[in-house]
């Protein structure tokens, strides 16, 4: 499949019909809003493929801001923070839970964790710090999720931590003080170098609870690396050293990993709050995330007759070849009558233009995690996906509905020559461990020179 000439603007819209490229409104508590995408270190360090990180719809109306109020049920009780997820000592006067998130899905899973761990009323409320990247789509989704968190009674801080060396250092020192005071730390992305720096600055013998909430399928890799005592390296990275920058950062990463490792004496309990199929390492507690808050707050959805297809940024992370991906999307759309393509927030505009040109699919740029979009509806009776976080989370979020989630395997022939040697096995594991989904074969004929 060839494409000549300059790429036309992508005919994308948000679910409410608004322009996905329009500036995002909302309060900025720290720093200023960036309206353009920058080639930052974050883009290379936070390239985790899914995460959830599938978003949902645009500027929220009054009904969106309090969806349950529209039905007369009220907004529900304010979500309270847990400082004692596993039981234990009575918290002191400085106790409280402090959460760090860098993506919309991480923030959603903090809300789910707080709903799952209601704390006594006397305990300080959960404080949530958003560390936004520069790209506008992620920032927009984080704004919408921050509004939902505030609706639930959670104190939200918007911390611009990537505005040059001076701004980063100032933010780092201020946040490090908050980390030292917190009795419980809730972490959305243990692979984040910024979060690892914060952890490395904490005293080695500090007694606190650590909870890691899902950052999509990356959680599976985090748990396995923690169990093996390995460096924390994202699964799609080629090699284990991460280049010169990785070597320079290695001492900080090792120190952070030690802070994420539970102590046998129980003074640093570690919990993983996850919807992923993970085996807990020694002394680590795994709590199942069943998306109870999402189901209680939204839906059930109205179902459409067609199918929806969930996009992926496997091309952008260098795992899957562009042409093979476009052919797979076209094949799935034809076979299952898909009409909409929910773009991953990291998908490039050029690739999305190619998708719509090759398939005629309507491109939808979501502004909330896909779990919320699907739960609110309308949504297709069949949701098609490649190996992704959503094949684990959507069956939970849509429990009790008639929606079928189907996953298409990634054929090894689709992988690029530069893909990590771990990529195929990891993607196969994502698909193979998914529960409550329909398995689909690879959607393509064999490449030239190979038998089907």
C-alpha positions in Angstrom: 0.0 0.0 0.0 1.6 3.3 -1.1 0.7 6.8 -0.3 1.9 9.7 -2.4 1.7 13.5 -1.8 1.3 15.3 1.5 -0.9 13.9 4.1 -4.3 15.5 4.3 -5.7 16.6 7.6 -7.2 13.8 9.5 -11.0 13.8 9.5 -11.2 13.2 13.2 -13.7 14.4 15.8 -14.3 14.0 19.4 -17.4 12.1 20.5 -19.4 15.2 21.1 -18.4 16.6 17.7 -15.9 19.1 18.9 -12.5 19.7 17.3 -9.9 17.5 18.9 -7.2 20.0 18.0 -8.8 22.9 19.8 -7.1 24.3 22.9 -8.0 22.6 26.1 -9.8 24.8 28.6 -9.4 24.2 32.3 -7.6 25.5 35.4 -3.9 25.4 35.5 -2.7 25.1 39.0 1.0 25.1 38.4 2.8 26.4 35.3 1.3 27.1 31.9 -0.5 25.1 29.3 1.4 24.0 26.2 -0.6 23.9 23.0 2.0 22.3 20.8 3.6 18.9 20.9 7.3 18.9 21.8 9.9 16.2 21.2 10.7 15.7 24.9 12.5 13.1 26.8 9.0 12.1 28.1 8.0 10.9 24.7 10.9 8.4 24.7 10.6 7.5 28.3 6.9 7.2 28.5 6.2 5.3 25.4 4.4 2.5 27.1 2.1 1.1 24.5 -1.3 1.0 25.9 -2.5 2.0 28.9 -4.5 2.6 28.9 -4.2 5.3 27.7 -7.1 4.9 25.4 -9.2 8.0 25.9 -12.8 9.1 25.7 -14.9 12.1 24.8 -14.4 15.9 24.6 -15.4 19.0 26.6 -17.8 17.9 29.3 -21.3 19.3 29.6 -23.0 19.8 32.9 -24.4 16.3 32.7 -20.9 14.9 31.9 -19.5 16.7 34.9 -21.9 14.9 37.2 -23.3 12.0 35.1 -25.3 10.4 37.9 -27.0 13.7 38.8 -28.8 13.7 35.5 -30.5 10.5 36.4 -31.5 11.7 39.8 -29.1 9.4 41.7 -26.7 12.1 42.8 -23.0 12.2 42.4 -22.4 9.5 44.9 -20.3 9.7 48.0 -16.9 11.4 47.8 -14.1 9.0 47.2 -11.9 8.8 50.2 -8.2 8.0 50.3 -6.8 4.9 51.9 -3.7 5.2 53.9 -3.9 1.6 55.1 -4.7 -0.7 52.2 -3.7 -3.8 53.9 -4.3 -3.1 57.6 -1.7 -2.2 60.1 -0.6 0.6 62.3 -2.9 3.6 63.0 -1.8 6.6 60.9 -0.3 9.7 62.5 -1.2 13.3 62.1 0.9 13.7 58.9 -0.4 10.6 57.3 -2.2 10.7 54.0 -2.1 9.1 50.5 -0.2 10.9 47.8 -0.7 9.8 44.2 1.4 10.6 41.1 -0.1 10.1 37.6 1.1 10.9 34.1 -1.6 9.4 31.9 -5.4 9.4 31.9 -5.6 5.7 32.5 -3.3 5.9 35.5 -5.7 8.6 36.9 -8.7 6.4 36.3 -7.1 3.6 38.1 -6.3 5.8 41.1 -10.0 6.6 41.2 -10.8 2.8 41.1 -8.2 2.2 43.9 -9.7 4.9 46.1 -13.1 3.4 45.6 -11.8 0.0 46.5 -10.0 1.2 49.6 -12.4 3.5 51.5 -10.7 5.1 54.5 -12.1 6.3 57.8 -13.5 9.8 57.7 -10.8 11.1 60.1 -8.0 10.2 57.6 -6.6 13.0 55.4 -8.1 12.9 51.9 -6.2 11.6 48.9 -3.9 14.2 47.3 -3.3 13.6 43.6 -0.5 15.1 41.6 -0.8 15.2 37.8 2.6 15.3 36.0 1.5 16.1 32.4 3.5 15.5 29.3 3.7 18.0 26.5 1.5 16.4 23.9 -2.0 18.1 23.7 -4.1 14.9 23.5 -2.7 13.5 26.7 -3.1 16.9 28.4 -6.7 17.2 27.3 -7.6 13.8 28.6 -5.8 14.5 31.9 -7.8 17.7 32.3 -11.1 15.8 31.9 -10.0 13.1 34.3 -8.9 15.7 36.8 -12.4 17.2 36.7 -13.9 13.8 37.5 -11.4 13.4 40.4 -12.4 16.7 41.8 -16.1 15.7 41.5 -15.2 12.8 43.8 -13.7 15.1 46.4 -10.1 14.4 45.6 -7.6 17.3 45.9 -5.8 17.6 42.5 -2.6 19.4 41.8 -1.4 20.1 38.2 2.4 20.2 38.3 4.4 21.3 35.3 7.5 19.3 35.9 9.0 19.4 32.4 9.4 23.1 31.7 13.2 23.2 31.4 15.9 22.4 33.9 15.0 25.1 36.4 11.3 24.3 36.5 12.0 20.5 36.7 14.4 21.0 39.6 12.1 23.3 41.5 9.1 20.9 41.0 11.3 17.9 42.0 12.4 19.5 45.3 8.9 20.6 46.2 7.4 17.2 45.4 10.2 15.3 47.2 9.2 17.0 50.4 5.6 15.9 49.9 6.8 12.4 49.2 8.7 12.3 52.5 5.6 13.3 54.5 3.2 10.9 52.8 2.4 7.7 54.6 1.1 6.0 51.4 2.4 6.5 47.9 0.3 5.6 44.9 2.3 5.4 41.7 0.8 5.2 38.2 4.1 4.7 36.3 7.0 3.0 38.1 9.0 3.2 34.8 8.8 7.0 34.8 12.2 8.6 35.3 10.7 11.5 37.1 8.9 9.3 39.6 12.1 7.2 40.0 14.0 10.4 40.8 11.4 11.2 43.5 11.6 7.7 45.0 15.4 7.9 44.9 15.3 11.1 47.0 13.4 9.5 49.8 15.2 8.1 52.9 16.1 4.4 52.5 14.6 3.4 55.8 11.4 5.4 55.4 8.3 3.5 56.5 5.4 3.9 54.1 3.1 1.9 52.0 3.5 1.7 48.3 0.7 1.0 45.8 1.3 0.7 42.1 -1.8 1.1 40.0 -2.2 -0.1 36.4 -0.4 1.7 33.6 -1.8 -0.7 31.1 0.0 -3.8 30.1 3.3 -2.3 31.3 2.2 -3.5 34.8 2.7 -7.1 33.7 6.3 -6.3 32.9 6.9 -4.2 36.0 5.7 -7.1 38.3 7.9 -9.7 36.5 11.0 -7.4 36.6 10.4 -6.6 40.3 10.2 -10.4 41.0 13.5 -11.0 39.2 15.2 -8.0 40.7 15.9 -6.6 37.2 16.2 -3.0 36.1 12.9 -1.4 35.2 12.8 -1.3 31.4 9.8 -1.0 29.2 8.9 -4.1 27.3 9.1 -2.5 23.8 12.7 -1.1 24.3 15.3 -2.9 22.3 18.2 -4.0 24.5 18.3 -3.7 28.3 20.7 -0.8 28.8 18.7 2.0 27.3 21.7 3.7 25.7 24.1 6.2 27.2 21.3 8.0 29.0 20.1 4.7 30.5 23.6 4.0 31.8 23.9 7.4 33.4 20.5 7.0 35.0 21.1 3.4 36.2 22.1 4.3 39.8 18.9 6.3 40.3 16.9 3.4 38.7 18.4 0.9 41.1 17.7 3.0 44.1 14.1 3.6 43.0 13.6 -0.2 42.5 14.8 -0.8 46.0 12.2 1.7 47.3 9.5 -0.3 45.4 10.6 -3.6 46.9 8.7 -4.7 50.1 10.6 -5.3 53.3 10.3 -8.6 55.0 9.7 -7.0 58.3 6.5 -5.4 57.0 7.7 -1.8 57.4 7.2 -1.2 53.7 4.2 -3.1 52.3 3.8 -3.0 48.6 0.5 -3.5 46.8 -0.2 -3.8 43.1 -3.8 -2.8 42.2 -4.4 -4.3 38.8 -6.8 -5.7 36.3 -3.9 -7.5 34.6 -3.1 -11.2 35.1 0.0 -10.8 37.3 1.7 -13.2 39.7 2.6 -11.4 42.9 6.3 -11.5 43.8 7.2 -12.4 47.4 5.7 -10.1 50.0 3.7 -8.1 47.3 -0.1 -8.0 47.6 -2.1 -8.0 44.4 -5.6 -6.5 44.6 -8.0 -7.0 41.7 -9.2 -3.9 40.0 -12.7 -4.8 38.8 -13.7 -1.3 37.6 -16.4 -1.1 40.2 -16.3 2.8 40.3 -16.7 3.0 36.5 -19.7 0.6 36.5 -21.3 2.5 39.4 -20.7 5.9 37.9 -21.5 5.4 34.2 -23.9 3.4 32.0 -25.2 1.0 31.0 -24.5 2.1 27.4 -26.7 2.2 24.4 -25.5 -0.3 21.9 -25.2 0.3 18.1 -25.5 -2.3 15.4 -22.0 -1.9 14.0 -18.6 -2.7 15.4 -15.9 -0.3 16.8 -12.2 -0.8 16.2 -9.6 0.3 18.8 -6.4 1.8 17.5 -3.0 1.2 18.8 0.4 3.0 18.7 2.4 -0.1 18.0 3.5 1.6 14.8 4.6 4.7 16.7 6.7 2.7 19.2 8.5 0.9 16.3 7.0 -2.5 17.0 4.7 -3.1 14.0 5.3 -2.1 10.3 3.0 0.7 9.1 1.9 -1.0 5.9 1.1 -4.3 7.6 -0.9 -2.5 10.3 -2.9 -0.6 7.8 -3.7 -3.8 5.9 -4.8 -5.5 9.2 -7.1 -2.6 10.1 -8.7 -2.7 6.6 -9.1 -6.4 6.8 -10.8 -6.3 10.2 -13.1 -3.4 9.2 -14.3 -5.3 6.1 -14.8 -8.6 7.9 -16.7 -7.3 10.9 -18.4 -4.2 9.5 -16.6 -1.7 11.7 -17.6 1.9 11.3 -15.6 3.8 13.9 -11.9 3.8 14.7 -11.0 5.0 18.3 -7.6 6.5 17.9 -4.9 5.9 20.5 -3.7 9.2 21.9 -0.2 8.6 20.6 -1.2 7.8 17.0 0.2 10.3 14.5 -2.1 12.4 12.4 -0.3 11.1 9.2 -1.1 7.5 10.1 -4.7 8.3 11.0 -5.1 9.9 7.6 -3.8 6.7 6.0 -6.3 4.7 8.1 -9.3 6.7 7.0 -8.1 6.7 3.3 -7.6 3.0 3.3 -10.8 2.0 5.2 -13.3 4.8 5.2 -13.5 4.4 9.0 -14.6 7.4 11.0 -11.7 8.5 13.2 -12.7 9.4 16.8 -10.2 11.0 19.1 -11.4 10.2 22.6 -10.9 12.5 25.5 -11.4 10.0 28.4 -10.2 6.5 28.8 -11.9 4.0 26.6 -13.4 2.2 29.5 -15.4 5.3 30.3 -16.4 6.0 26.7 -17.6 2.4 26.2 -19.5 2.5 29.5 -21.2 5.7 28.7 -22.0 4.7 25.1 -23.2 4.6 22.5 -20.8 1.7 21.6 -20.8 -1.1 19.1 -22.0 -4.5 20.0 -18.5 -5.8 19.0 -15.3 -4.0 20.0 -12.2 -5.1 17.9 -8.7 -4.6 19.3 -5.1 -5.7 18.8 -3.2 -6.9 21.9 -3.8 -4.1 24.3 -4.8 -3.1 27.8 -8.4 -2.9 26.8 -8.7 -6.6 26.1 -8.3 -7.0 29.9 -10.2 -3.9 31.1 -13.2 -3.6 28.8 -14.7 -7.0 29.7 -14.7 -5.8 33.3 -16.0 -2.3 32.6 -18.7 -3.7 30.4 -19.7 -6.6 32.6 -23.4 -7.2 32.4 -23.8 -5.7 28.9 -24.1 -7.5 25.5 -20.9 -6.1 24.2 -18.3 -8.6 22.8 -14.6 -7.7 23.0 -12.6 -9.4 20.3 -8.8 -9.4 20.0 -6.7 -10.0 16.8 -3.3 -11.5 17.3 -0.2 -9.8 15.9 1.5 -12.0 13.4 5.3 -12.2 13.8 5.5 -11.1 10.1 4.1 -7.7 11.1 7.0 -6.8 13.4 9.7 -4.4 12.3 13.3 -5.4 12.1 14.1 -3.1 15.0 11.3 -4.4 17.3 12.5 -5.7 20.7 13.2 -9.4 20.8 10.7 -9.5 23.6 7.9 -7.9 21.6 6.2 -11.0 20.1 6.2 -13.0 23.3 4.9 -10.1 25.3 2.1 -9.4 22.8 1.1 -13.0 22.7 1.0 -13.1 26.5 -1.3 -10.1 26.5 -3.7 -11.8 24.2 -3.4 -15.3 25.7 -4.1 -14.2 29.3 -7.2 -12.1 28.4 -10.4 -13.4 29.9 -13.9 -12.9 28.6 -12.7 -12.0 25.0 -13.1 -13.6 21.6 -9.9 -14.6 20.0 -9.4 -13.7 16.3 -6.7 -15.0 14.0 -4.3 -12.6 12.4 -6.3 -10.6 10.0 -3.9 -10.7 7.0 -2.8 -13.2 4.4 0.9 -14.2 4.6 3.4 -11.8 3.2 4.8 -12.4 -0.4 7.0 -15.5 -0.5 5.4 -17.1 2.6 2.6 -19.7 2.7 -0.6 -18.9 4.6 
